[in-house]
């Protein structure tokens, strides 16, 4: 069901930008800052941390010293390291799209999962969103750019990008290939103070494979 024209919290939904495995991305008005923002609405059935309708073992594998995430079209989710619990930290990984489309197929970092969580997702096109999720609701974009690519991001398949996130309290700084993308930015909702860390993958129009 389309949310266009409806109110979602303080946001007035304008139009659908795209949809993927975890939900839909909408353009919305935010009256508190008097500008348009992009928000992500997660499908309820996709909110389980073990994945969507497929098992975690099918989509998240640790082989050759690296996580290997495979997401079928219209599926997505995180792969958390269940024994981890961090508050303030720097989290850095190297990410390579082995297979992906050019719209909203993406991958990235998932952090502080303790019921609530954060996702730093970069799409194959170089656009990104850093979202705070309260349960199933990931509509709070702490930072995003869905119209312009990250200048330091290497687009295309088989291109390795180093992505990093520095978390300190409720402020965050995001990096790609050693260049600061944004930050420090503050989550005024203080959505989550600690929890598991992991990686993330999402398939939109084709199967997405990330290492």
C-alpha positions in Angstrom: 0.0 0.0 0.0 1.4 3.4 -1.0 2.0 5.9 1.8 1.9 8.9 -0.6 0.0 11.9 0.9 0.0 10.3 4.4 1.6 11.5 7.7 4.3 9.3 9.2 5.2 10.8 12.5 6.2 14.3 11.7 6.9 13.5 8.1 4.4 14.1 5.2 5.0 11.6 2.5 5.4 13.1 -1.0 6.3 10.3 -3.3 8.0 6.9 -3.6 11.6 7.1 -4.6 12.4 3.3 -4.7 11.8 0.0 -3.0 13.9 -2.9 -2.0 14.2 -6.0 0.1 13.8 -4.2 3.5 11.1 -1.7 2.4 10.4 1.5 0.5 12.3 4.8 0.3 10.1 7.9 0.2 10.6 11.6 -0.4 9.0 13.5 2.5 8.6 17.0 4.0 10.1 17.5 7.5 8.4 20.6 8.9 10.8 20.8 11.9 13.7 21.6 9.6 11.6 23.0 6.7 13.2 20.8 4.0 12.6 17.6 2.1 14.2 14.4 3.3 14.4 10.7 2.3 13.0 8.2 4.7 13.0 4.4 4.7 10.0 2.4 5.8 10.9 -1.2 6.6 8.6 -4.1 5.8 7.4 -5.8 9.0 8.3 -9.2 7.7 11.9 -8.0 7.0 12.6 -6.8 10.5 13.8 -10.1 12.0 17.5 -9.8 12.5 18.0 -13.4 11.3 16.9 -12.2 7.8 13.7 -12.3 5.9 12.0 -15.5 4.7 15.3 -17.3 4.1 17.5 -18.5 6.9 20.5 -16.5 8.1 22.8 -19.4 7.2 21.6 -19.2 3.5 22.4 -15.5 3.2 25.2 -14.8 5.7 28.4 -16.8 5.5 31.9 -16.2 7.0 34.4 -17.8 4.6 38.0 -17.0 3.7 38.3 -14.5 6.5 35.4 -12.4 5.2 31.6 -12.1 5.4 29.9 -13.2 2.2 26.3 -11.8 1.9 23.9 -12.9 -0.8 20.5 -11.2 -1.1 17.9 -12.3 -3.7 15.8 -9.6 -5.4 13.4 -7.9 -2.9 15.2 -9.4 0.1 17.6 -7.8 2.5 18.9 -7.6 6.1 21.8 -7.6 8.5 24.3 -10.2 9.5 25.2 -9.6 13.1 28.1 -11.0 15.1 26.0 -12.3 17.9 28.8 -12.3 20.6 29.5 -8.6 20.2 28.2 -5.7 22.3 29.8 -2.3 21.7 29.0 1.3 22.7 31.7 3.7 21.6 33.9 2.4 18.8 35.3 2.7 15.3 34.0 0.0 12.9 35.8 -0.4 9.5 35.3 -3.0 6.7 36.2 -3.4 3.1 33.2 -4.0 0.9 33.0 -5.2 -2.7 29.9 -5.6 -4.9 30.4 -8.9 -6.8 26.9 -8.7 -8.2 24.4 -5.9 -8.0 21.9 -3.7 -9.9 22.3 0.1 -10.3 19.3 1.4 -8.3 18.9 0.5 -4.6 21.0 -2.7 -4.3 23.2 -1.9 -1.4 25.4 -3.0 1.5 27.1 -1.5 4.5 27.4 -1.6 8.3 24.8 -2.5 10.9 25.5 -1.4 14.5 24.3 -1.2 18.1 21.6 -3.8 17.6 19.8 -4.4 20.9 16.2 -4.2 19.6 16.9 -0.8 18.1 19.8 -0.3 15.7 21.6 1.8 13.1 22.3 1.1 9.4 24.9 2.8 7.2 23.9 1.5 3.8 25.7 2.5 0.5 24.0 1.7 -2.7 26.0 0.4 -5.7 25.4 3.9 -7.3 27.3 5.5 -4.4 24.2 7.1 -2.8 23.8 6.4 0.9 21.5 6.5 3.9 22.4 6.4 7.6 19.2 5.4 9.4 18.2 4.9 13.1 15.7 2.1 13.6 13.3 1.9 16.5 12.1 -1.6 16.3 10.7 -2.0 12.8 10.6 1.8 12.1 13.7 3.0 10.2 12.1 6.2 9.0 14.6 8.4 10.9 17.5 9.3 8.6 20.3 10.7 10.7 22.1 11.5 7.4 21.5 10.7 3.8 22.2 11.5 0.1 19.9 9.8 -2.3 20.4 12.3 -5.2 24.2 12.5 -5.3 26.9 9.9 -5.0 29.7 9.9 -2.5 32.7 11.4 -4.3 35.2 9.0 -2.8 33.1 5.9 -3.5 34.3 3.6 -6.3 31.1 2.6 -8.2 30.8 -0.6 -10.3 31.3 -4.3 -9.6 34.5 -5.8 -8.2 35.5 -2.4 -6.8 36.7 -2.5 -3.2 35.7 0.3 -0.9 36.8 0.8 2.7 33.8 2.1 4.7 34.1 3.2 8.3 31.9 4.5 11.1 32.9 6.2 14.4 30.3 6.1 17.1 30.7 8.2 20.3 27.6 8.6 22.4 24.8 9.7 20.1 27.1 11.3 17.5 28.5 9.5 14.4 31.0 10.2 11.7 31.0 8.3 8.4 33.9 7.6 6.1 34.5 6.1 2.7 38.0 5.3 1.5 39.6 7.5 4.1 37.4 10.6 3.2 34.8 11.9 5.6 31.3 11.6 4.1 29.5 13.3 6.9 29.9 14.1 10.6 29.9 14.3 13.3 26.1 14.1 13.1 23.8 13.7 16.1 20.9 11.3 16.6 18.7 13.5 18.7 16.5 10.5 19.5 19.4 8.6 21.1 18.0 5.5 19.4 20.5 2.9 20.7 23.5 3.2 23.1 25.0 -0.3 22.6 24.6 -3.7 20.9 25.8 -6.1 18.2 27.7 -5.0 15.1 27.6 -6.6 11.7 27.3 -6.1 8.0 24.3 -5.5 5.7 23.0 -6.4 2.3 19.9 -5.6 0.2 18.7 -6.8 -3.1 16.4 -4.6 -5.1 16.1 -5.6 -8.7 18.7 -8.4 -9.0 20.5 -10.7 -6.7 23.1 -8.8 -4.7 26.3 -10.4 -3.7 28.8 -8.6 -1.4 32.1 -9.6 0.2 
